[in-house]
Amino acid sequence: MPSFDTLLREIRGKTIEIEVAALERELLGAGPALIDVREPDENAQGMIPGTTHIPRGFLELRIERAVPDREAPVVVYCASGTRSVLAARSLVELGYTNVRSLAGGFTGWKRAGLPWEQPLALRPDQEARYSRHTLIPEVGVGGQLKLLKAKVLCIGAGGLGSPSSMYLAAAGVGRIGVIDDDVVDASNLQRQILHATDRVGTPKVDSAEATLRGLNPDVVVDKHRTRITSENALALIGGYDVVIDGADNFATRYLVNDCALRLGKPVVHASIFRFEGQITVFPANGAPCYRCLYPQPPPAEEAPSCAEAGVLGVLPGIMGVLQATEAIKLVLGLGDTLAGRLLVYDALKTRFRELKLRRDPKCPTCGDGVERAAIPLIDYEQFCRGPAH
C-alpha cells in the first residue's frame, strides 16, 4: 500500500501550482476565484483579500455555489500548500478545468510580505445565537455578518411593523429604524405584538425599542417619533438599506414609494384589510413601483383604515413575517424576491394568489424618460385616514 507521502507526491505531480508572486500579478486584473480550504480557526487568523472560505471538509458540497462556472480560473490555498493540492484534485474530479494550488499556501503569501486581511468573525455568544443561520450554506458566517451590518427601516410600529421588526431583530439585523408618532393604545394590543398592556400610553417607538433590545441586544434601534413627510422623508429613508412599508394610509405609501425611487432603495410593501393581505417588493431599480399598482390615490371615503374597517388580529402577523423574509433576502442577495409579483392572501380561505405586476411605461415615477432625481415628493394629507398600524 502506498504511503501518504507517496500519494501526495503523485497528486502534486499532476497538479498545477502557482507561485505567490504570479498570483499577486494575476490579482491586479480580474484574477481567479480564491478558495481558502483551511479550518475556520485558521481562516480567522487572516486571509488573502477577496477570498471565499470553504473548509476542506465542505469543499465538494459548497464549491458549485461559490464558483458555478467550471471553466473559471480557481486557485485554492491552505496553510502551506498540502491540503490545497488534495483540494485541487477533488475539484478536477468534479469537472473544474482551470484549477491551481497556491505553492507555499497562506504562509508563503505572508512571508512574501503581500497584503492580507483579518476576516470579520462572530463573537462566541453570536456563534451560539445565530448557529441555525450559519449552518445554512447559503447564509453561513458571511451572511450573518451581512445581517449584522444591515440597516432596515420600518415605517410604522403597529400591526405590520411589529412582526417584521421582531423577526429582523431575531435574525440579527444590526440597525432597525422605527418611524411612528403614535402612543400605545389598548385597541392596538389585539394585533401589535411589539407592545404590552403595561405600556399603554407609552410612545410606540419607546415600546418597540424595549421589545427589540430585549429580544436581541446586538440590535441598535433608531427611534423616529414623527410622521414621515415630504420635508423629512429623504433624510429618514436615506440612511437605510431596505425599507419595510407598514403604513395603513395612502399618503404615506405614495410618499415612501416616491422617496425610495429617488434614493434607489428597495421597499417591501404590504397592506391588510379585514381578512385579506397583500405584499410585493418594489426593487431598488424602481420598476415596477407602487404607482404602477395604484396610479392615483382613491377618494378618502374609499380608503378606510383598520380603525374603521377592522382587521383580523393574526393577519398582520402573517404579512409582517413575509415582509421580514423579503427584507432578509434582499440583504443577503438570496432567492427571488416578490418584485414584479403581488402576493394576495385570503385568511378565510387560507389561500395565496399570485398576480403579475408589470411596469407602466407611462408611470409618473418609474415610467419611460422619468428622471428619478426630479421626482417630486407630495404630501397627500387629505387621504391620510388614521395613524400607521
BALOBA-1460 file (C-alpha; in Angstrom, 3 decimals):
// residues 389
<rec num="1" residu="m" x="0.000" y="0.000" z="0.000"/>
<rec num="2" residu="p" x="1.418" y="3.444" z="-0.888"/>
<rec num="3" residu="s" x="2.179" y="5.799" z="1.986"/>
<rec num="4" residu="f" x="0.548" y="9.219" z="2.266"/>
<rec num="5" residu="d" x="3.811" y="10.880" z="1.230"/>
<rec num="6" residu="t" x="3.951" y="8.748" z="-1.900"/>
<rec num="7" residu="l" x="0.334" y="9.533" z="-2.734"/>
<rec num="8" residu="l" x="0.898" y="13.241" z="-2.108"/>
<rec num="9" residu="r" x="3.933" y="13.322" z="-4.414"/>
<rec num="10" residu="e" x="1.903" y="11.609" z="-7.110"/>
<rec num="11" residu="i" x="-1.006" y="14.067" z="-6.781"/>
<rec num="12" residu="r" x="1.314" y="17.062" z="-6.621"/>
<rec num="13" residu="g" x="2.992" y="15.938" z="-9.808"/>
<rec num="14" residu="k" x="-0.379" y="16.049" z="-11.567"/>
<rec num="15" residu="t" x="-1.492" y="19.379" z="-10.029"/>
<rec num="16" residu="i" x="-0.686" y="22.800" z="-11.427"/>
<rec num="17" residu="e" x="0.759" y="25.076" z="-8.753"/>
<rec num="18" residu="i" x="1.081" y="28.842" z="-8.835"/>
<rec num="19" residu="e" x="3.744" y="30.843" z="-7.007"/>
<rec num="20" residu="v" x="2.706" y="33.708" z="-4.736"/>
<rec num="21" residu="a" x="4.351" y="36.342" z="-6.968"/>
<rec num="22" residu="a" x="2.439" y="35.089" z="-10.012"/>
<rec num="23" residu="l" x="-0.823" y="35.080" z="-8.085"/>
<rec num="24" residu="e" x="-0.190" y="38.649" z="-6.940"/>
<rec num="25" residu="r" x="0.176" y="39.740" z="-10.562"/>
<rec num="26" residu="e" x="-2.997" y="37.960" z="-11.629"/>
<rec num="27" residu="l" x="-4.953" y="39.581" z="-8.807"/>
<rec num="28" residu="l" x="-4.112" y="43.004" z="-10.208"/>
<rec num="29" residu="g" x="-6.541" y="42.171" z="-13.019"/>
<rec num="30" residu="a" x="-9.772" y="40.227" z="-12.895"/>
<rec num="31" residu="g" x="-7.948" y="37.421" z="-11.114"/>
<rec num="32" residu="p" x="-9.018" y="33.866" z="-10.309"/>
<rec num="33" residu="a" x="-11.551" y="32.805" z="-7.704"/>
<rec num="34" residu="l" x="-9.651" y="32.326" z="-4.443"/>
<rec num="35" residu="i" x="-10.779" y="29.476" z="-2.194"/>
<rec num="36" residu="d" x="-9.331" y="29.073" z="1.306"/>
<rec num="37" residu="v" x="-9.743" y="25.427" z="2.372"/>
<rec num="38" residu="r" x="-8.296" y="25.863" z="5.869"/>
<rec num="39" residu="e" x="-10.296" y="25.312" z="9.038"/>
<rec num="40" residu="p" x="-12.325" y="28.217" z="10.490"/>
<rec num="41" residu="d" x="-9.842" y="28.889" z="13.306"/>
<rec num="42" residu="e" x="-7.042" y="29.195" z="10.731"/>
<rec num="43" residu="n" x="-9.050" y="31.477" z="8.471"/>
<rec num="44" residu="a" x="-9.819" y="33.697" z="11.473"/>
<rec num="45" residu="q" x="-6.092" y="34.447" z="11.757"/>
<rec num="46" residu="g" x="-6.029" y="36.070" z="8.319"/>
<rec num="47" residu="m" x="-6.707" y="35.509" z="4.623"/>
<rec num="48" residu="i" x="-5.827" y="36.820" z="1.181"/>
<rec num="49" residu="p" x="-8.204" y="39.702" z="0.253"/>
<rec num="50" residu="g" x="-11.099" y="38.585" z="-1.933"/>
<rec num="51" residu="t" x="-11.073" y="35.016" z="-0.651"/>
<rec num="52" residu="t" x="-14.069" y="32.729" z="-0.238"/>
<rec num="53" residu="h" x="-13.620" y="30.474" z="2.763"/>
<rec num="54" residu="i" x="-14.793" y="26.867" z="2.315"/>
<rec num="55" residu="p" x="-13.288" y="24.410" z="4.826"/>
<rec num="56" residu="r" x="-11.810" y="21.346" z="3.129"/>
<rec num="57" residu="g" x="-14.486" y="19.073" z="4.552"/>
<rec num="58" residu="f" x="-17.236" y="21.096" z="2.858"/>
<rec num="59" residu="l" x="-15.494" y="21.859" z="-0.431"/>
<rec num="60" residu="e" x="-17.360" y="19.401" z="-2.637"/>
<rec num="61" residu="l" x="-20.681" y="20.425" z="-1.072"/>
<rec num="62" residu="r" x="-20.273" y="24.193" z="-1.469"/>
<rec num="63" residu="i" x="-17.958" y="24.889" z="-4.394"/>
<rec num="64" residu="e" x="-20.753" y="24.977" z="-7.001"/>
<rec num="65" residu="r" x="-22.427" y="27.864" z="-5.172"/>
<rec num="66" residu="a" x="-19.165" y="29.778" z="-4.865"/>
<rec num="67" residu="v" x="-17.913" y="29.043" z="-8.412"/>
<rec num="68" residu="p" x="-20.765" y="27.858" z="-10.642"/>
<rec num="69" residu="d" x="-18.678" y="28.101" z="-13.846"/>
<rec num="70" residu="r" x="-16.470" y="25.006" z="-14.051"/>
<rec num="71" residu="e" x="-14.227" y="26.672" z="-16.632"/>
<rec num="72" residu="a" x="-13.496" y="29.704" z="-14.447"/>
<rec num="73" residu="p" x="-9.934" y="30.012" z="-13.080"/>
<rec num="74" residu="v" x="-9.714" y="28.852" z="-9.466"/>
<rec num="75" residu="v" x="-6.821" y="28.985" z="-7.005"/>
<rec num="76" residu="v" x="-7.141" y="27.008" z="-3.785"/>
<rec num="77" residu="y" x="-4.857" y="27.535" z="-0.827"/>
<rec num="78" residu="c" x="-4.280" y="26.205" z="2.662"/>
<rec num="79" residu="a" x="-1.602" y="26.946" z="5.241"/>
<rec num="80" residu="s" x="1.422" y="25.515" z="3.415"/>
<rec num="81" residu="g" x="0.199" y="24.022" z="0.134"/>
<rec num="82" residu="t" x="-0.565" y="20.416" z="1.093"/>
<rec num="83" residu="r" x="-4.309" y="20.336" z="1.680"/>
<rec num="84" residu="s" x="-4.813" y="22.627" z="-1.288"/>
<rec num="85" residu="v" x="-3.192" y="20.060" z="-3.591"/>
<rec num="86" residu="l" x="-5.698" y="17.461" z="-2.401"/>
<rec num="87" residu="a" x="-8.493" y="20.016" z="-2.748"/>
<rec num="88" residu="a" x="-7.422" y="20.836" z="-6.302"/>
<rec num="89" residu="r" x="-7.624" y="17.163" z="-7.246"/>
<rec num="90" residu="s" x="-11.169" y="16.981" z="-5.871"/>
<rec num="91" residu="l" x="-12.195" y="19.990" z="-7.955"/>
<rec num="92" residu="v" x="-10.716" y="18.443" z="-11.084"/>
<rec num="93" residu="e" x="-12.697" y="15.287" z="-10.386"/>
<rec num="94" residu="l" x="-15.824" y="17.485" z="-10.135"/>
<rec num="95" residu="g" x="-15.154" y="18.811" z="-13.635"/>
<rec num="96" residu="y" x="-13.314" y="22.079" z="-12.912"/>
<rec num="97" residu="t" x="-10.853" y="22.588" z="-15.753"/>
<rec num="98" residu="n" x="-8.706" y="25.524" z="-14.587"/>
<rec num="99" residu="v" x="-7.658" y="24.760" z="-11.013"/>
<rec num="100" residu="r" x="-4.340" y="25.583" z="-9.376"/>
<rec num="101" residu="s" x="-2.914" y="25.201" z="-5.898"/>
<rec num="102" residu="l" x="-1.003" y="28.051" z="-4.242"/>
<rec num="103" residu="a" x="2.556" y="26.891" z="-3.635"/>
<rec num="104" residu="g" x="3.543" y="27.636" z="-0.056"/>
<rec num="105" residu="g" x="-0.044" y="28.463" z="0.877"/>
<rec num="106" residu="f" x="-1.035" y="31.380" z="3.064"/>
<rec num="107" residu="t" x="2.221" y="31.075" z="4.996"/>
<rec num="108" residu="g" x="4.190" y="31.690" z="1.806"/>
<rec num="109" residu="w" x="1.935" y="34.634" z="0.929"/>
<rec num="110" residu="k" x="2.572" y="36.307" z="4.311"/>
<rec num="111" residu="r" x="6.312" y="35.605" z="4.215"/>
<rec num="112" residu="a" x="6.470" y="37.398" z="0.872"/>
<rec num="113" residu="g" x="5.090" y="40.492" z="2.586"/>
<rec num="114" residu="l" x="1.956" y="40.523" z="0.448"/>
<rec num="115" residu="p" x="-1.298" y="42.094" z="1.703"/>
<rec num="116" residu="w" x="-3.721" y="40.059" z="3.807"/>
<rec num="117" residu="e" x="-6.697" y="40.897" z="5.945"/>
<rec num="118" residu="q" x="-8.299" y="39.805" z="9.167"/>
<rec num="119" residu="p" x="-11.759" y="38.403" z="8.362"/>
<rec num="120" residu="l" x="-14.670" y="39.637" z="10.396"/>
<rec num="121" residu="a" x="-15.911" y="36.989" z="12.772"/>
<rec num="122" residu="l" x="-18.783" y="36.370" z="15.144"/>
<rec num="123" residu="r" x="-18.270" y="36.589" z="18.876"/>
<rec num="124" residu="p" x="-18.704" y="33.303" z="20.768"/>
<rec num="125" residu="d" x="-22.133" y="34.389" z="22.033"/>
<rec num="126" residu="q" x="-23.137" y="35.327" z="18.480"/>
<rec num="127" residu="e" x="-21.973" y="31.961" z="17.178"/>
<rec num="128" residu="a" x="-24.439" y="30.345" z="19.569"/>
<rec num="129" residu="r" x="-27.280" y="32.802" z="18.906"/>
<rec num="130" residu="y" x="-27.087" y="32.594" z="15.128"/>
<rec num="131" residu="s" x="-25.961" y="28.974" z="14.786"/>
<rec num="132" residu="r" x="-29.107" y="27.944" z="12.892"/>
<rec num="133" residu="h" x="-28.298" y="30.615" z="10.312"/>
<rec num="134" residu="t" x="-24.630" y="29.806" z="9.944"/>
<rec num="135" residu="l" x="-25.435" y="26.123" z="9.415"/>
<rec num="136" residu="i" x="-27.228" y="27.077" z="6.179"/>
<rec num="137" residu="p" x="-24.626" y="27.116" z="3.377"/>
<rec num="138" residu="e" x="-26.408" y="29.969" z="1.570"/>
<rec num="139" residu="v" x="-26.122" y="32.133" z="4.706"/>
<rec num="140" residu="g" x="-23.114" y="30.976" z="6.702"/>
<rec num="141" residu="v" x="-20.958" y="33.273" z="8.807"/>
<rec num="142" residu="g" x="-20.550" y="35.698" z="5.904"/>
<rec num="143" residu="g" x="-24.285" y="36.101" z="5.504"/>
<rec num="144" residu="q" x="-24.795" y="36.599" z="9.210"/>
<rec num="145" residu="l" x="-22.156" y="39.308" z="9.214"/>
<rec num="146" residu="k" x="-24.058" y="40.986" z="6.367"/>
<rec num="147" residu="l" x="-27.197" y="40.946" z="8.503"/>
<rec num="148" residu="l" x="-25.344" y="42.421" z="11.467"/>
<rec num="149" residu="k" x="-24.162" y="45.274" z="9.233"/>
<rec num="150" residu="a" x="-27.566" y="45.808" z="7.606"/>
<rec num="151" residu="k" x="-29.855" y="48.775" z="8.259"/>
<rec num="152" residu="v" x="-33.600" y="48.332" z="7.772"/>
<rec num="153" residu="l" x="-36.258" y="50.998" z="8.254"/>
<rec num="154" residu="c" x="-39.751" y="50.059" z="9.434"/>
<rec num="155" residu="i" x="-42.470" y="52.558" z="8.571"/>
<rec num="156" residu="g" x="-44.869" y="52.100" z="11.474"/>
<rec num="157" residu="a" x="-44.594" y="50.198" z="14.752"/>
<rec num="158" residu="g" x="-48.020" y="48.608" z="14.528"/>
<rec num="159" residu="g" x="-49.645" y="45.526" z="13.073"/>
<rec num="160" residu="l" x="-47.153" y="45.033" z="10.236"/>
<rec num="161" residu="g" x="-44.177" y="46.715" z="11.877"/>
<rec num="162" residu="s" x="-44.458" y="44.522" z="14.971"/>
<rec num="163" residu="p" x="-43.777" y="41.061" z="13.492"/>
<rec num="164" residu="s" x="-41.448" y="42.345" z="10.783"/>
<rec num="165" residu="s" x="-39.211" y="44.256" z="13.198"/>
<rec num="166" residu="m" x="-39.213" y="41.434" z="15.748"/>
<rec num="167" residu="y" x="-38.090" y="38.841" z="13.219"/>
<rec num="168" residu="l" x="-35.491" y="41.234" z="11.819"/>
<rec num="169" residu="a" x="-34.135" y="41.710" z="15.328"/>
<rec num="170" residu="a" x="-34.160" y="37.985" z="15.985"/>
<rec num="171" residu="a" x="-32.285" y="37.417" z="12.711"/>
<rec num="172" residu="g" x="-29.573" y="39.826" z="13.802"/>
<rec num="173" residu="v" x="-30.204" y="42.830" z="11.570"/>
<rec num="174" residu="g" x="-27.797" y="45.270" z="13.157"/>
<rec num="175" residu="r" x="-29.751" y="48.520" z="12.915"/>
<rec num="176" residu="i" x="-33.532" y="48.852" z="12.796"/>
<rec num="177" residu="g" x="-35.164" y="52.237" z="12.353"/>
<rec num="178" residu="v" x="-38.740" y="52.674" z="13.554"/>
<rec num="179" residu="i" x="-40.901" y="55.605" z="12.429"/>
<rec num="180" residu="d" x="-44.123" y="56.183" z="14.384"/>
<rec num="181" residu="d" x="-45.533" y="59.234" z="16.152"/>
<rec num="182" residu="d" x="-48.334" y="57.425" z="17.989"/>
<rec num="183" residu="v" x="-48.649" y="56.030" z="21.519"/>
<rec num="184" residu="v" x="-49.719" y="52.530" z="22.534"/>
<rec num="185" residu="d" x="-53.492" y="52.184" z="22.847"/>
<rec num="186" residu="a" x="-55.440" y="49.273" z="24.310"/>
<rec num="187" residu="s" x="-57.077" y="48.704" z="20.907"/>
<rec num="188" residu="n" x="-53.624" y="48.061" z="19.409"/>
<rec num="189" residu="l" x="-52.877" y="45.014" z="21.535"/>
<rec num="190" residu="q" x="-55.124" y="42.656" z="19.544"/>
<rec num="191" residu="r" x="-52.508" y="42.626" z="16.750"/>
<rec num="192" residu="q" x="-49.493" y="44.803" z="17.611"/>
<rec num="193" residu="i" x="-47.273" y="42.299" z="19.407"/>
<rec num="194" residu="l" x="-44.414" y="44.766" z="19.934"/>
<rec num="195" residu="h" x="-46.412" y="46.299" z="22.753"/>
<rec num="196" residu="a" x="-47.918" y="45.187" z="26.063"/>
<rec num="197" residu="t" x="-50.690" y="46.170" z="28.440"/>
<rec num="198" residu="d" x="-48.346" y="47.907" z="30.860"/>
<rec num="199" residu="r" x="-47.142" y="50.177" z="28.046"/>
<rec num="200" residu="v" x="-50.498" y="51.728" z="27.158"/>
<rec num="201" residu="g" x="-49.869" y="55.451" z="26.745"/>
<rec num="202" residu="t" x="-46.156" y="54.910" z="26.010"/>
<rec num="203" residu="p" x="-44.752" y="56.181" z="22.682"/>
<rec num="204" residu="k" x="-44.699" y="53.273" z="20.288"/>
<rec num="205" residu="v" x="-41.068" y="53.873" z="19.344"/>
<rec num="206" residu="d" x="-40.048" y="53.559" z="23.001"/>
<rec num="207" residu="s" x="-42.100" y="50.395" z="23.398"/>
<rec num="208" residu="a" x="-40.579" y="48.995" z="20.194"/>
<rec num="209" residu="e" x="-37.060" y="49.693" z="21.410"/>
<rec num="210" residu="a" x="-37.714" y="47.899" z="24.716"/>
<rec num="211" residu="t" x="-39.058" y="44.817" z="22.937"/>
<rec num="212" residu="l" x="-36.424" y="44.634" z="20.214"/>
<rec num="213" residu="r" x="-33.478" y="45.265" z="22.523"/>
<rec num="214" residu="g" x="-34.886" y="42.738" z="24.978"/>
<rec num="215" residu="l" x="-35.091" y="40.196" z="22.178"/>
<rec num="216" residu="n" x="-31.580" y="40.862" z="20.845"/>
<rec num="217" residu="p" x="-29.065" y="43.245" z="22.464"/>
<rec num="218" residu="d" x="-26.990" y="43.186" z="19.243"/>
<rec num="219" residu="v" x="-29.610" y="45.401" z="17.611"/>
<rec num="220" residu="v" x="-29.416" y="49.195" z="17.554"/>
<rec num="221" residu="v" x="-32.895" y="50.750" z="17.400"/>
<rec num="222" residu="d" x="-33.238" y="54.188" z="15.820"/>
<rec num="223" residu="k" x="-36.374" y="55.842" z="17.198"/>
<rec num="224" residu="h" x="-38.058" y="58.361" z="14.920"/>
<rec num="225" residu="r" x="-41.094" y="59.674" z="16.772"/>
<rec num="226" residu="t" x="-42.519" y="61.601" z="13.871"/>
<rec num="227" residu="r" x="-44.675" y="61.308" z="10.790"/>
<rec num="228" residu="i" x="-42.820" y="60.889" z="7.546"/>
<rec num="229" residu="t" x="-43.390" y="63.961" z="5.373"/>
<rec num="230" residu="s" x="-42.012" y="65.449" z="2.181"/>
<rec num="231" residu="e" x="-39.656" y="67.532" z="4.327"/>
<rec num="232" residu="n" x="-38.031" y="64.696" z="6.281"/>
<rec num="233" residu="a" x="-38.516" y="61.666" z="4.009"/>
<rec num="234" residu="l" x="-35.166" y="61.850" z="2.210"/>
<rec num="235" residu="a" x="-33.232" y="62.192" z="5.470"/>
<rec num="236" residu="l" x="-35.163" y="59.378" z="7.182"/>
<rec num="237" residu="i" x="-35.004" y="56.830" z="4.357"/>
<rec num="238" residu="g" x="-31.553" y="57.732" z="3.040"/>
<rec num="239" residu="g" x="-29.649" y="56.084" z="5.897"/>
<rec num="240" residu="y" x="-31.080" y="52.580" z="5.424"/>
<rec num="241" residu="d" x="-30.549" y="49.678" z="3.042"/>
<rec num="242" residu="v" x="-34.131" y="48.371" z="2.876"/>
<rec num="243" residu="v" x="-37.497" y="49.954" z="3.714"/>
<rec num="244" residu="i" x="-40.423" y="47.983" z="5.127"/>
<rec num="245" residu="d" x="-43.644" y="49.864" z="4.442"/>
<rec num="246" residu="g" x="-46.135" y="49.072" z="7.184"/>
<rec num="247" residu="a" x="-48.256" y="52.196" z="6.826"/>
<rec num="248" residu="d" x="-52.035" y="51.969" z="6.678"/>
<rec num="249" residu="n" x="-52.716" y="55.119" z="4.667"/>
<rec num="250" residu="f" x="-52.210" y="56.074" z="1.053"/>
<rec num="251" residu="a" x="-50.495" y="59.364" z="1.867"/>
<rec num="252" residu="t" x="-47.535" y="57.592" z="3.459"/>
<rec num="253" residu="r" x="-47.369" y="54.804" z="0.877"/>
<rec num="254" residu="y" x="-47.089" y="57.189" z="-2.078"/>
<rec num="255" residu="l" x="-44.530" y="59.332" z="-0.281"/>
<rec num="256" residu="v" x="-42.388" y="56.321" z="0.674"/>
<rec num="257" residu="n" x="-42.570" y="54.997" z="-2.889"/>
<rec num="258" residu="d" x="-41.536" y="58.288" z="-4.466"/>
<rec num="259" residu="c" x="-38.753" y="58.963" z="-1.974"/>
<rec num="260" residu="a" x="-37.348" y="55.427" z="-2.281"/>
<rec num="261" residu="l" x="-37.294" y="55.783" z="-6.073"/>
<rec num="262" residu="r" x="-35.275" y="58.974" z="-5.791"/>
<rec num="263" residu="l" x="-32.809" y="57.269" z="-3.446"/>
<rec num="264" residu="g" x="-32.690" y="53.856" z="-5.161"/>
<rec num="265" residu="k" x="-33.869" y="51.977" z="-2.068"/>
<rec num="266" residu="p" x="-35.929" y="48.759" z="-2.242"/>
<rec num="267" residu="v" x="-39.304" y="48.808" z="-0.481"/>
<rec num="268" residu="v" x="-41.083" y="45.761" z="0.927"/>
<rec num="269" residu="h" x="-44.727" y="46.809" z="0.800"/>
<rec num="270" residu="a" x="-47.672" y="45.121" z="2.491"/>
<rec num="271" residu="s" x="-51.214" y="46.099" z="3.355"/>
<rec num="272" residu="i" x="-54.075" y="44.451" z="5.236"/>
<rec num="273" residu="f" x="-57.865" y="44.787" z="5.270"/>
<rec num="274" residu="r" x="-60.210" y="42.687" z="7.376"/>
<rec num="275" residu="f" x="-59.329" y="39.128" z="6.240"/>
<rec num="276" residu="e" x="-57.078" y="39.894" z="3.272"/>
<rec num="277" residu="g" x="-53.457" y="40.934" z="2.923"/>
<rec num="278" residu="q" x="-51.161" y="41.676" z="0.027"/>
<rec num="279" residu="i" x="-47.412" y="42.019" z="-0.310"/>
<rec num="280" residu="t" x="-44.887" y="42.869" z="-3.017"/>
<rec num="281" residu="v" x="-41.397" y="44.290" z="-3.380"/>
<rec num="282" residu="f" x="-40.635" y="47.499" z="-5.202"/>
<rec num="283" residu="p" x="-36.986" y="46.973" z="-6.181"/>
<rec num="284" residu="a" x="-34.126" y="49.410" z="-5.938"/>
<rec num="285" residu="n" x="-34.094" y="49.713" z="-9.728"/>
<rec num="286" residu="g" x="-37.530" y="51.270" z="-9.375"/>
<rec num="287" residu="a" x="-39.751" y="49.191" z="-11.621"/>
<rec num="288" residu="p" x="-42.490" y="48.305" z="-11.160"/>
<rec num="289" residu="c" x="-43.394" y="50.694" z="-8.343"/>
<rec num="290" residu="y" x="-46.374" y="51.481" z="-6.144"/>
<rec num="291" residu="r" x="-47.826" y="53.888" z="-8.702"/>
<rec num="292" residu="c" x="-47.814" y="51.090" z="-11.289"/>
<rec num="293" residu="l" x="-50.114" y="49.230" z="-8.895"/>
<rec num="294" residu="y" x="-52.199" y="52.241" z="-7.827"/>
<rec num="295" residu="p" x="-51.662" y="55.169" z="-10.236"/>
<rec num="296" residu="q" x="-53.685" y="57.647" z="-8.177"/>
<rec num="297" residu="p" x="-54.828" y="57.807" z="-4.536"/>
<rec num="298" residu="p" x="-58.504" y="56.854" z="-4.154"/>
<rec num="299" residu="p" x="-61.070" y="59.208" z="-2.670"/>
<rec num="300" residu="a" x="-60.837" y="59.352" z="1.120"/>
<rec num="301" residu="e" x="-64.225" y="57.678" z="1.601"/>
<rec num="302" residu="e" x="-62.972" y="54.646" z="-0.331"/>
<rec num="303" residu="a" x="-59.829" y="54.209" z="1.762"/>
<rec num="304" residu="p" x="-60.920" y="53.203" z="5.285"/>
<rec num="305" residu="s" x="-58.261" y="52.440" z="7.855"/>
<rec num="306" residu="c" x="-58.161" y="49.404" z="10.142"/>
<rec num="307" residu="a" x="-59.675" y="51.593" z="12.851"/>
<rec num="308" residu="e" x="-62.762" y="51.980" z="10.662"/>
<rec num="309" residu="a" x="-62.949" y="48.664" z="8.812"/>
<rec num="310" residu="g" x="-61.326" y="46.271" z="11.281"/>
<rec num="311" residu="v" x="-58.706" y="43.582" z="10.740"/>
<rec num="312" residu="l" x="-58.284" y="40.007" z="11.930"/>
<rec num="313" residu="g" x="-55.566" y="40.182" z="14.580"/>
<rec num="314" residu="v" x="-53.365" y="37.397" z="13.203"/>
<rec num="315" residu="l" x="-53.430" y="38.681" z="9.610"/>
<rec num="316" residu="p" x="-50.741" y="41.385" z="10.045"/>
<rec num="317" residu="g" x="-48.580" y="38.752" z="11.716"/>
<rec num="318" residu="i" x="-48.616" y="36.635" z="8.573"/>
<rec num="319" residu="m" x="-47.965" y="39.550" z="6.250"/>
<rec num="320" residu="g" x="-45.339" y="41.131" z="8.523"/>
<rec num="321" residu="v" x="-43.361" y="37.897" z="8.716"/>
<rec num="322" residu="l" x="-43.411" y="37.737" z="4.916"/>
<rec num="323" residu="q" x="-42.096" y="41.301" z="4.838"/>
<rec num="324" residu="a" x="-39.218" y="40.362" z="7.140"/>
<rec num="325" residu="t" x="-38.458" y="37.368" z="4.917"/>
<rec num="326" residu="e" x="-38.246" y="39.530" z="1.801"/>
<rec num="327" residu="a" x="-36.068" y="42.089" z="3.596"/>
<rec num="328" residu="i" x="-33.618" y="39.410" z="4.735"/>
<rec num="329" residu="k" x="-33.450" y="38.001" z="1.203"/>
<rec num="330" residu="l" x="-32.670" y="41.485" z="-0.117"/>
<rec num="331" residu="v" x="-29.874" y="41.963" z="2.421"/>
<rec num="332" residu="l" x="-28.344" y="38.566" z="1.661"/>
<rec num="333" residu="g" x="-28.980" y="38.654" z="-2.090"/>
<rec num="334" residu="l" x="-30.729" y="35.289" z="-1.933"/>
<rec num="335" residu="g" x="-33.529" y="33.770" z="-3.948"/>
<rec num="336" residu="d" x="-36.225" y="35.526" z="-5.939"/>
<rec num="337" residu="t" x="-37.968" y="38.456" z="-4.315"/>
<rec num="338" residu="l" x="-41.587" y="39.432" z="-4.915"/>
<rec num="339" residu="a" x="-40.525" y="42.224" z="-7.291"/>
<rec num="340" residu="g" x="-42.979" y="42.194" z="-10.197"/>
<rec num="341" residu="r" x="-45.359" y="39.916" z="-8.304"/>
<rec num="342" residu="l" x="-48.229" y="40.741" z="-5.979"/>
<rec num="343" residu="l" x="-48.976" y="38.022" z="-3.428"/>
<rec num="344" residu="v" x="-52.544" y="38.154" z="-2.106"/>
<rec num="345" residu="y" x="-53.569" y="36.185" z="0.987"/>
<rec num="346" residu="d" x="-57.170" y="35.320" z="1.873"/>
<rec num="347" residu="a" x="-57.287" y="34.261" z="5.526"/>
<rec num="348" residu="l" x="-60.864" y="32.938" z="5.347"/>
<rec num="349" residu="k" x="-59.985" y="30.524" z="2.558"/>
<rec num="350" residu="t" x="-56.330" y="30.044" z="3.592"/>
<rec num="351" residu="r" x="-55.359" y="30.741" z="0.019"/>
<rec num="352" residu="f" x="-52.488" y="32.588" z="-1.618"/>
<rec num="353" residu="r" x="-52.858" y="34.026" z="-5.111"/>
<rec num="354" residu="e" x="-50.017" y="35.476" z="-7.140"/>
<rec num="355" residu="l" x="-50.678" y="38.276" z="-9.620"/>
<rec num="356" residu="k" x="-48.267" y="39.657" z="-12.185"/>
<rec num="357" residu="l" x="-47.298" y="43.261" z="-11.516"/>
<rec num="358" residu="r" x="-45.997" y="44.997" z="-14.627"/>
<rec num="359" residu="r" x="-44.190" y="48.270" z="-15.019"/>
<rec num="360" residu="d" x="-46.311" y="51.005" z="-16.536"/>
<rec num="361" residu="p" x="-44.238" y="52.804" z="-19.193"/>
<rec num="362" residu="k" x="-46.384" y="55.892" z="-18.537"/>
<rec num="363" residu="c" x="-45.901" y="55.722" z="-14.754"/>
<rec num="364" residu="p" x="-45.112" y="59.242" z="-13.463"/>
<rec num="365" residu="t" x="-42.357" y="57.933" z="-11.185"/>
<rec num="366" residu="c" x="-40.753" y="54.906" z="-12.903"/>
<rec num="367" residu="g" x="-42.014" y="55.265" z="-16.482"/>
<rec num="368" residu="d" x="-40.073" y="55.939" z="-19.641"/>
<rec num="369" residu="g" x="-37.986" y="59.086" z="-19.550"/>
<rec num="370" residu="v" x="-38.607" y="59.878" z="-15.882"/>
<rec num="371" residu="e" x="-35.627" y="61.422" z="-14.147"/>
<rec num="372" residu="r" x="-35.632" y="59.950" z="-10.668"/>
<rec num="373" residu="a" x="-33.732" y="62.793" z="-9.063"/>
<rec num="374" residu="a" x="-36.528" y="65.133" z="-10.130"/>
<rec num="375" residu="i" x="-39.439" y="63.066" z="-8.733"/>
<rec num="376" residu="p" x="-41.485" y="65.475" z="-6.594"/>
<rec num="377" residu="l" x="-42.360" y="64.484" z="-3.031"/>
<rec num="378" residu="i" x="-46.030" y="65.190" z="-2.348"/>
<rec num="379" residu="d" x="-47.931" y="65.150" z="0.947"/>
<rec num="380" residu="y" x="-51.367" y="63.649" z="0.273"/>
<rec num="381" residu="e" x="-52.696" y="64.665" z="3.674"/>
<rec num="382" residu="q" x="-56.301" y="64.588" z="2.545"/>
<rec num="383" residu="f" x="-56.004" y="60.833" z="2.026"/>
<rec num="384" residu="c" x="-54.479" y="60.042" z="5.419"/>
<rec num="385" residu="r" x="-57.185" y="58.077" z="7.217"/>
<rec num="386" residu="g" x="-55.554" y="57.340" z="10.549"/>
<rec num="387" residu="p" x="-52.251" y="56.510" z="12.232"/>
<rec num="388" residu="a" x="-49.941" y="53.827" z="10.955"/>
<rec num="389" residu="h" x="-50.522" y="50.305" z="12.291"/>
